């Protein structure tokens, strides 16, 4: 109850600040300071165990976003606060993914929806977050969709599961992805990594940063309900089952 009240008060303050430029400046300064002071643990030392888990899961996945950036740009893992993978063409987010990860000790801790479409599963393995994304593959492009956690303030239902409801989602389009198998890493890797990085991070993707960095130039923010649902894996699995077989 306290958590819900605290969140509603903070949301009301933010809504008011958007109507008053002086209050907006104060609130913005506080949020920037909190963000700058936030320290995410560096999980780079766990890269070997995470990559082996994913390789041995039997799922058709390839490294994406920050994980792919470490592989392509740095050739090693210098910093990682989580690990990102995407489904290969023709694959689905379903119970095969959940069971395959669970068999390796990784539990479902969250999933995301755009409308009624499952777009992401998040797993936890020994305190490490592993995100698996569904991409939309077309003849001439690939599209990544996600609830708009970047610029939207969600409504949150604090119950057995924590449900964040957004009024918008974002999508980023990438050129068609073709793959080659990398013997060293043991994964299929996009042949056009730099196209992916430019659209996701911006033209300066090859400059290592001290914080997470995003260039919104290639983002489309679209008005449609989207959700992130988190909680205990047993409850999440029931929710996913209902959505898959509804």
N, C-alpha and C positions, 0 to 999 in steps of 0.2 A: 504493500500500500504506500509506504513512504517513498519508494522508488518511483511509483507512478505519479504521485503528487509532485515530487521534485522535478520530474521530467516535464509535467504540464506547466509548472511555474516557469521553468527555463524557456520552454517553447513560447509562452505568452510574452516574455520579455523580448525574445528575438522578434516576434511578430510586431510588437510595439516599436522596436528599434528600426524596423524597416520603414516606418512612417515618420521617423524623426532622425534627421541626419546627424545631430549631435549625439543622441543616444546610440545610433548605429555605429558611430566612430568609437565610442567607449566600449560597446559590446564587441565590436570587431577587434579592438586592441586586446581585450581579455582573451578572446578565442585564439588569436594569433600567438599570444604569450603562452597559453596552455599547450597549443600544438607544438611550439618550439621546445617546450620543456618536456614533452612526452618522449620517452626513450623506449624504443622497441628492442627486445632482445635480439642479438645477432645469433642466428641459428645456422650459420654457414658450416660449422663443424659437423652438423648432422646431415649434410648433403649426401654423403655416401650411403647412409642407411636409408634415407628417403628415396633416392634414385633406385636402389636395389629393391626396395619394397614395391615401387611402381613397376619396375621391369618384371618382377616375379609375379605380379598380380594377374597377368594374362590379359589385361585390358589393352585396347588399342588406343594409346595416348601418346602425345608428344609434348615436350616442354614448351611453355608459352610465357609471355610477358617477362617478369623479372627473372624467372628461372632460365628462360631462353637467353636473356641478355647476359647473364653470368657465363653461360656456356659459350656463346658466340663472341662477345666482346672481351671477356676476361680470361676465358679458357679455364676458369676455376671459380670457386665460390668464395668471394671476399666478404660479402654481406648478404644475408637473407633473413627476412622476418617471417616469411612463409614460402611455400613452394606451389608453383602454378603449372597446371597441365590442361590440355584441351583434348577432346575426343577427335579421333581421326574421322574422315568422311564416312558416312553410313552408320556410325555408332550413335547410341541413344543413352540418355540419362535414365537409367532404370534400376531395378533391383539387382541385376547382374553387376552393376558398378558397386552398389552398396555391399553386396555379399562378397565380392572379390576383395574389396578393401578390408572388410571385417575379418576375412580369413587370414589376413596378414597383420591383424591387430589394430587397424585404424577404424575408429568409430565415427559414424555420421554425427556432426554437431550442428549443421545448418544446411538449409537449401534456399535457393532463390527462384522466384517466378517473375515472369513478365506476362501480365494477364494470367492465363491459365497454363502457360508454357514453362516447364522446368528448364532453367538455364544454367544452374550451378549447384554442385554439391560441395560441401566443405567437411573435411575429416580432420580428426585429431589423432596423432600417433606419438605417444610418449611426449606430450606437450608441444608437438609440432603441428602447425596448421598446413594442410594440403588441400588446395582448391582444384576442382575439376570442372571445366567449363564445357558447355555445349556451344558449338559455333554453327552458324547457318551457312551452308555451302551452296553457292550458285555457279552457273557456268563461267561467269567472268569475275566473280568476287566472293569474298567471305565476310560475314557480318557477326560481330560480337554484341550481344545485348545484355544489359544488366540493370537492376534497380538503381535509381539515381541517388546513391549514397553520397555522391560527390558534392552536389549543390542543393539537394532537396532535404527538407526537414520532415522526417516521417512522423506519422501517428504510431504510437506504440501501445500494444496490448500486452500488459504484464500479467500473464496467467501461467498455466503449467508450461506453455511454450511462450517465448517472447516473439511477438509478431510485429515487425516493422512494416507499415503500409506507406508507400510512397505514391504521390500523385503523378509522377513521371518516371521514365526510364531513359537510359542513354544507349546509343548504339554507335559503333565505329565500324566503318567499312574498310576492308583490306583488299589489295589485289588478290587474284586467285593464287592459292598456295599450292606449290608442288613440293615434293619431299624427296629426300635421299636418306639412306640408312647410314648413320655414323657408327662405325665399328668401335671407336674409342668409348663413346658415351653409351652405346647400346640402345639408342632411340632413333626413330625417324625424326629428322630435323628439316624445317622449311628451307627451301633453296633461296627464298627471297626474304631472309631475316631483316635486312635493312629497311625494306618497305614496311614491315610490321612495326619496327621500332620508330620510324619516322612518324607514322600515323598515331602511335600510342604515346610516345614520349616527346616528340618534336624533333627538329633537325639536329639538335645537339645531343642526341641519344648516346653518342660515343664518348661523352665527357662524364666520368664518374661523379655522382652527387653524394652529398652527405645526408640528404633527406629524400623521401619519395618525391618524384617530380612528374607532373602531367601537363601536357600541352593540349588544351581543349579545342584547338583549331579544327580538328577532324571529328569532334564529337557532335552528335545530333541528340538534342534533348527533346523527348517526345512525350506528350501528355497521354498517359495511360497508366492505370493502376499497376503497381509492381510491389513485390513483397520479399522480405527476408525473414525466414523463420528459423529460430535457434532454440536449443534445449537438449534434453536427454535423448540419447539415440533411439531408445525404444519408442518414445512418443513420436519422434520425427519419422521413424519408419512407418508407423501407422498412418501419419499424415500423407507421406509420399505414396503409400499403397492406395489410399483413397483417391488421390489425384491421378494416379496412373490408370486405375481401373474404374474410375467413375464413369 
